[in-house]
Amino acid sequence: MKPFDLIIGAALGVGLAACASVETQDDLASVADTAPAELVEDSGLDIVVHEGDFAEIQQFTTPGGVSVWLVSEPSIPILSVAMAWEGGEAADPEGLEGLADAVVYHMNEGAGDLDSLAFQTRMEELNMSFGCSASSDWTSCSASMLTDNADEAMSLVAQAFEAPRFDAGPFARFQREREVSLNTRETNARYLAGRAEAQAIYPDHPYARETSAESIAALTPELAKAHMRKLMVKDSLIVTAVGAITPEELAPMLDAIAASLPESSDLPETPEITFTVDGAFEPVLIDLPQPQSLVRFLAPGLKREDPDFFTAYVVNYTYGGGGFGSRLMESLRVQKGLTYGVYSWLSFDDTYQNWGGSGQTKNESVGEFVEALLAETALIAEEGITAEELADAKAYLTGSYPLAFDSNAKIAGQMMSVRQDELGVDYFDRRNALIEAVTLEDANRVAAEFLQPDRFSFIMVGQPEGLD
């Protein structure tokens, strides 16, 4: 029995939940032997079967040209489908920021003869969920349903793509909601820190453009409907699915969705961001009247294809990514009582990479917080991590991985992340081995290279005190 079998079986025990959010993926590389793929031709579809340690993944292209990865699991009467197209918010035309958001908001707000209420009611009747979202570089949709209702549920999804309504009522609601969010974001410390980061590192990049009252007001249903036909096109559609269904059953459902999509579009490519300079900018102070200050720290990071990526991933767990077991939490919270929480991350998308982190402390403690943070960073750079810390990091990062696969929707989402990042169908089999392969020598070499205190720049939001 494969791990996916155990995970999917456990999911049935917790109930027939309809959609779960897509988790973010883990990480790449290229090593380890993998099971050979098997080609199945007698079904009418050319199906390449990957017999991996985690699951049997069937790869095929539908007669209509849709590229699919499927995990068939007949024991659970649930089907979860994830769809994605390359191109998202960064492709919004200048002056129309928020257009991709308007598109995805309305994908379940009515189609064909069904207005918003009727569409939502029909989804409830079919015990299904369907919704879409947009990130900077991707537009995504997901649907979950009982297998018994799959034909009708997927037909409703197909109708949403063929004849979306973009009615005036839901569109006005969308604009009101976004106007409210525009007001609240000006008192959101994390949002303000993110804006400052963009302005400091990539001020002229599409990522730095923000929605505004003017751009939201400029949007119309007609503009959104036209932009939907640019974002959602056949030649960039990729699909992952998990559930009690065969390729032969799923293929016509997906072709019905794709049938109404344009073949292609000419969305602009997102340029890469250059963030390679240590201490790239002077500390940024943003005044926000509140008792605590948010402190964000950033240094140049690694691309996912970097040979040291997994080593950095393991080091980051010890540095600040491991919750209460991390160096930063132990020093700044447990020993010094300066914060309730501080953490670090690796940001590693194709366009922008950084090794950063964030924490909050009382305004009067900001100087001490930064001093302690830099001291702990210098210590790990100079002395490295211990063999015990390395073993603990490996044990957690490998042992917790199955928790990302505890529902059909999460499994479909994990496969989608692997597809989007082009990690290969065998990634699930290689991932833990890549973590286990990290040596103490390499971990300490990477810590010494990337965690030098003078590599970091700071953004502080609040009314910080004690800074030189």
C-alpha positions in Angstrom: 0.0 0.0 0.0 1.4 3.4 -1.0 1.4 6.5 1.3 -1.3 8.1 -0.9 -3.5 5.1 -0.3 -3.2 5.6 3.5 -3.7 9.3 3.2 -6.7 9.1 0.9 -8.3 6.4 3.1 -7.8 8.6 6.2 -9.5 11.5 4.3 -12.7 9.4 4.0 -12.8 8.9 7.7 -13.0 12.6 8.4 -15.9 13.2 6.1 -16.8 14.1 2.5 -15.5 17.6 2.7 -15.9 19.5 -0.6 -12.9 21.8 -1.5 -9.7 22.4 0.4 -7.3 25.2 -0.3 -4.2 24.4 -2.4 -1.1 24.2 -0.3 2.1 25.6 -1.3 4.6 23.1 -2.7 8.0 22.2 -1.4 11.1 22.0 -3.4 13.1 20.7 -6.3 16.3 19.0 -7.6 17.5 16.3 -9.7 18.8 13.0 -8.3 17.6 9.5 -7.3 16.4 6.6 -9.3 12.8 6.6 -10.3 10.3 3.9 -11.3 10.0 3.4 -15.0 6.9 4.8 -16.7 4.4 2.5 -18.4 2.5 3.4 -21.5 -1.1 2.3 -21.7 -2.7 2.4 -25.2 -5.7 0.1 -25.2 -8.1 2.7 -23.7 -8.1 5.0 -26.7 -5.9 7.5 -24.7 -2.1 7.4 -24.6 -1.7 7.1 -20.8 1.8 7.2 -19.3 1.7 5.7 -15.8 4.3 6.7 -13.2 4.5 4.0 -10.5 5.9 6.2 -7.8 6.5 5.6 -4.1 3.7 8.0 -3.2 1.1 7.3 -5.9 0.4 5.9 -9.4 0.1 9.1 -11.5 -1.5 8.7 -14.9 -0.4 11.3 -17.4 -2.4 11.8 -20.6 -3.7 14.4 -23.1 -7.4 14.5 -23.8 -8.6 14.3 -27.4 -9.3 18.1 -27.1 -5.6 18.7 -26.1 -5.8 19.1 -22.3 -2.8 17.9 -20.4 -3.7 16.0 -17.3 -2.2 14.3 -14.3 -4.6 11.9 -12.6 -4.5 9.8 -9.4 -7.4 7.4 -9.6 -8.7 6.3 -6.2 -11.8 4.2 -6.5 -12.3 3.7 -2.8 -13.4 7.3 -2.1 -16.5 8.8 -3.9 -15.0 12.3 -4.3 -13.4 14.0 -7.3 -11.1 17.0 -6.9 -9.9 18.8 -10.0 -7.4 21.7 -10.2 -6.9 23.8 -13.3 -4.3 26.5 -13.9 -3.2 28.9 -16.7 0.2 30.7 -16.7 -0.5 34.4 -16.4 -2.2 36.3 -13.6 -2.3 39.7 -11.8 1.0 40.8 -13.3 -0.6 40.8 -16.7 -3.3 43.4 -15.6 -3.0 46.4 -18.0 -1.6 49.5 -16.4 -4.4 51.6 -14.9 -6.6 48.5 -14.7 -5.0 46.8 -11.7 -7.5 44.4 -10.2 -8.7 43.1 -13.5 -7.6 39.5 -13.0 -9.2 39.6 -9.6 -12.4 40.7 -11.1 -12.3 37.8 -13.6 -11.8 35.1 -11.0 -14.3 36.7 -8.5 -17.1 36.2 -11.1 -16.4 32.7 -12.3 -19.0 31.2 -9.9 -21.3 34.2 -9.9 -23.6 33.0 -12.7 -23.5 31.4 -16.1 -25.9 30.9 -18.9 -29.5 31.1 -17.7 -28.3 30.9 -14.0 -27.8 34.2 -12.2 -25.5 34.4 -9.1 -28.1 33.0 -6.6 -29.2 30.3 -9.0 -25.7 29.2 -9.7 -24.8 29.1 -6.0 -28.0 27.2 -5.3 -27.2 24.6 -8.0 -23.8 24.1 -6.6 -25.4 23.3 -3.2 -27.8 20.9 -4.8 -24.9 19.1 -6.4 -22.9 19.1 -3.1 -20.0 20.6 -5.0 -17.6 23.5 -4.7 -16.1 25.6 -7.5 -14.0 28.7 -7.4 -11.1 30.5 -9.0 -8.2 32.7 -7.8 -5.3 34.7 -9.3 -1.7 35.1 -8.1 0.9 37.3 -9.7 1.8 34.7 -12.4 -1.0 32.1 -12.4 -4.8 32.0 -12.8 -6.3 28.9 -11.1 -9.6 27.2 -10.6 -10.6 24.2 -8.5 -13.7 22.0 -8.1 -14.6 19.2 -5.8 -17.7 17.0 -6.0 -19.1 13.6 -5.2 -18.3 11.2 -8.0 -22.0 10.3 -8.4 -22.6 14.0 -9.3 -19.5 14.4 -11.4 -21.2 14.6 -14.8 -23.6 17.3 -13.7 -21.1 19.1 -11.6 -18.5 19.3 -14.3 -21.2 20.3 -16.8 -21.9 23.3 -14.5 -18.2 24.2 -14.4 -18.1 23.9 -18.2 -21.0 26.3 -18.4 -19.1 28.8 -16.2 -16.3 28.9 -18.8 -18.6 28.9 -21.8 -21.1 31.5 -20.8 -20.0 33.5 -17.7 -22.4 36.3 -17.0 -20.4 39.1 -15.3 -23.8 40.6 -14.2 -23.9 44.2 -13.0 -25.1 43.3 -9.5 -22.2 41.0 -8.5 -19.7 43.3 -10.3 -20.9 46.3 -8.2 -20.5 44.1 -5.1 -17.0 43.1 -6.1 -16.1 46.8 -6.5 -17.5 47.7 -3.1 -15.6 44.9 -1.4 -12.4 46.0 -3.0 -12.9 49.6 -2.0 -13.3 48.5 1.6 -10.1 46.5 1.4 -8.2 49.5 -0.1 -9.0 51.4 3.1 -8.1 48.6 5.5 -4.8 47.8 3.9 -3.4 51.2 4.9 -3.4 50.1 8.6 -2.1 46.6 7.8 1.5 46.4 8.8 2.3 43.4 6.7 0.8 45.0 3.6 2.7 48.2 4.2 6.0 46.2 4.6 5.3 44.4 1.4 4.7 47.7 -0.4 7.9 49.1 0.9 9.8 45.9 -0.2 8.5 46.3 -3.7 9.4 50.0 -3.9 12.9 49.3 -2.6 13.8 46.4 -4.7 11.6 46.4 -7.9 9.7 49.7 -8.1 9.2 49.5 -11.9 8.2 45.8 -12.0 4.6 44.7 -12.6 4.7 43.1 -9.1 5.0 46.6 -7.6 1.8 47.9 -9.2 -1.1 48.2 -6.8 -4.9 48.3 -7.1 -6.3 51.7 -6.4 -9.7 53.3 -6.1 -9.2 54.7 -9.6 -8.2 51.3 -11.1 -11.1 49.5 -9.4 -13.6 52.2 -10.6 -12.2 51.9 -14.1 -13.1 48.2 -14.4 -16.3 47.1 -16.2 -18.0 43.7 -16.7 -17.1 43.9 -20.4 -13.4 44.4 -19.7 -13.4 41.5 -17.2 -15.2 39.2 -19.7 -12.7 40.1 -22.4 -9.7 39.6 -20.1 -11.0 36.2 -19.0 -10.6 35.1 -22.6 -6.9 36.2 -22.4 -6.1 34.5 -19.1 -8.0 31.2 -19.7 -6.8 29.7 -23.0 -6.3 26.1 -24.2 -2.6 26.1 -24.9 -1.6 27.0 -21.4 -4.2 25.0 -19.5 -2.8 22.2 -17.2 -5.0 20.0 -15.0 -4.5 17.7 -12.0 -7.2 15.5 -10.6 -7.7 13.0 -7.8 -10.7 10.7 -7.2 -12.9 7.8 -8.1 -12.7 8.3 -11.8 -10.8 6.9 -14.8 -9.0 8.8 -17.6 -11.7 7.7 -20.0 -14.4 9.2 -17.8 -12.6 12.4 -17.0 -11.3 13.3 -20.5 -14.7 14.3 -22.0 -15.6 16.4 -19.0 -12.3 18.4 -19.4 -12.8 18.7 -23.1 -16.2 20.2 -22.5 -14.6 22.9 -20.4 -11.8 23.5 -22.9 -14.1 23.6 -25.9 -15.2 27.2 -25.3 -11.7 28.5 -24.5 -9.6 30.5 -27.1 -6.6 28.6 -28.4 -4.0 31.1 -27.2 -3.4 34.7 -26.2 -0.5 37.1 -26.1 -0.1 38.0 -22.4 3.1 39.8 -21.7 5.9 37.9 -20.1 6.8 38.8 -16.5 10.4 40.1 -16.3 12.8 38.7 -13.8 13.7 40.8 -10.7 17.3 41.4 -9.8 17.9 41.2 -6.1 21.5 40.2 -5.7 23.1 43.0 -3.7 23.9 42.5 -0.1 22.3 45.1 2.1 20.4 46.3 -0.9 18.8 49.3 0.7 18.9 51.5 3.8 16.4 50.6 6.6 12.9 51.7 5.7 10.8 53.2 8.5 7.1 53.5 8.0 5.1 55.4 10.7 2.0 53.5 11.9 0.5 54.4 15.3 0.3 51.1 17.2 1.9 49.6 20.3 4.1 47.2 18.4 6.4 47.4 15.3 6.7 44.9 12.5 10.3 44.1 11.6 10.9 42.6 8.2 14.4 41.5 7.2 15.5 40.5 3.6 18.6 39.2 1.9 19.2 37.8 -1.6 18.1 34.2 -1.9 18.5 31.2 -4.2 16.7 30.1 -7.3 15.0 26.8 -7.1 17.3 25.1 -9.5 20.4 26.2 -7.4 22.3 23.1 -6.3 22.3 24.5 -2.8 18.5 25.1 -2.6 17.6 22.0 -0.5 20.5 22.7 1.8 19.3 26.2 2.4 15.8 24.8 2.9 17.0 22.6 5.7 19.2 25.4 7.2 16.2 27.8 7.2 14.2 25.3 9.3 16.8 25.6 12.1 17.4 29.4 11.6 13.8 30.6 11.8 11.4 28.3 9.9 10.9 25.7 12.6 8.6 27.4 14.9 9.5 27.1 18.6 12.4 24.9 17.7 14.2 27.5 15.6 17.2 29.6 16.7 15.4 32.9 16.3 12.4 31.8 18.4 14.6 30.4 21.1 16.8 33.5 21.3 14.3 36.3 20.8 11.2 34.9 22.4 12.2 32.2 24.9 15.5 33.7 26.2 14.9 37.4 25.8 11.2 37.8 25.8 11.2 40.3 22.9 8.5 38.8 20.8 5.6 36.4 20.6 6.8 35.2 17.3 9.6 35.6 14.7 10.1 33.4 11.7 12.1 33.2 8.4 11.4 32.0 4.9 12.8 31.2 1.5 11.0 32.9 -1.3 12.0 31.1 -4.5 9.6 31.7 -7.4 11.0 32.1 -10.9 10.9 35.9 -10.9 12.1 36.9 -7.4 14.1 35.1 -4.7 14.9 36.2 -1.2 15.8 34.8 2.2 13.8 36.8 4.6 11.8 36.9 7.8 9.5 38.9 10.0 8.6 39.4 13.7 6.8 41.9 15.9 8.0 43.5 19.1 7.1 46.5 21.3 8.1 49.8 19.8 10.5 50.5 22.6 12.2 47.1 22.1 12.9 47.4 18.3 16.5 48.3 18.7 17.1 45.4 21.1 15.1 43.1 18.8 17.2 44.0 15.7 20.5 43.7 17.7 19.5 40.2 19.0 18.4 39.1 15.5 21.7 40.1 13.9 23.7 38.5 16.7 21.8 35.2 16.2 22.3 35.5 12.5 26.0 36.1 12.9 26.3 33.1 15.2 24.7 30.6 12.8 26.8 32.1 10.0 30.0 31.7 12.0 29.5 28.5 13.9 26.8 26.7 11.7 24.2 24.3 13.0 24.8 21.2 15.0 24.4 17.6 13.9 21.4 17.3 16.3 19.8 20.3 14.7 20.4 18.9 11.2 18.8 15.6 12.2 15.8 17.3 13.8 15.3 19.5 10.7 15.4 16.4 8.4 13.1 14.4 10.7 10.4 17.2 10.7 10.7 18.2 7.0 10.4 14.6 5.8 8.0 13.3 8.5 5.5 16.2 8.2 5.3 16.0 4.4 2.4 13.5 4.2 0.2 16.1 6.0 0.1 18.0 2.8 -1.8 15.2 1.2 -4.6 14.5 3.6 -7.5 15.2 1.2 -8.1 14.7 -2.5 -8.1 18.5 -3.0 -4.7 18.8 -1.3 -3.2 16.0 -3.4 -4.5 17.7 -6.6 -3.0 21.0 -5.4 0.3 19.4 -4.6 0.5 17.8 -8.1 -0.5 21.2 -9.6 2.4 22.9 -7.7 4.8 20.4 -9.1 3.5 20.9 -12.6 3.7 24.7 -12.4 7.3 24.5 -11.1 8.2 21.8 -13.7 9.7 19.6 -11.0 8.9 16.3 -12.8 6.3 13.6 -12.1 8.9 11.8 -9.9 9.3 14.8 -7.5 7.2 13.2 -4.8 9.6 10.2 -4.8 12.8 12.3 -4.8 11.9 15.1 -2.4 12.6 13.4 0.9 15.8 11.8 -0.4 17.0 15.3 -1.4 16.5 16.5 2.1 18.2 13.4 3.7 21.2 14.0 1.4 22.0 17.3 3.0 25.3 17.1 4.9 26.4 19.0 7.9 29.4 20.4 6.0 27.1 21.7 3.2 24.6 23.1 5.7 27.3 25.1 7.4 28.8 26.3 4.2 25.4 27.6 3.0 24.8 29.2 6.4 28.1 31.0 6.2 27.5 32.2 2.7 23.9 33.4 2.9 23.3 34.3 6.5 26.0 37.0 7.0 24.3 39.9 8.9 25.5 42.5 6.4 23.5 40.8 3.6 20.2 41.8 5.2 18.1 44.9 4.7 15.3 46.0 7.1 11.8 47.4 6.9 10.1 48.5 10.1 6.4 49.4 10.4 5.2 51.1 13.6 6.8 53.7 15.8 10.2 51.9 16.4 12.6 53.2 19.1 16.2 52.4 20.0 17.6 52.4 16.5 21.0 54.1 15.8 
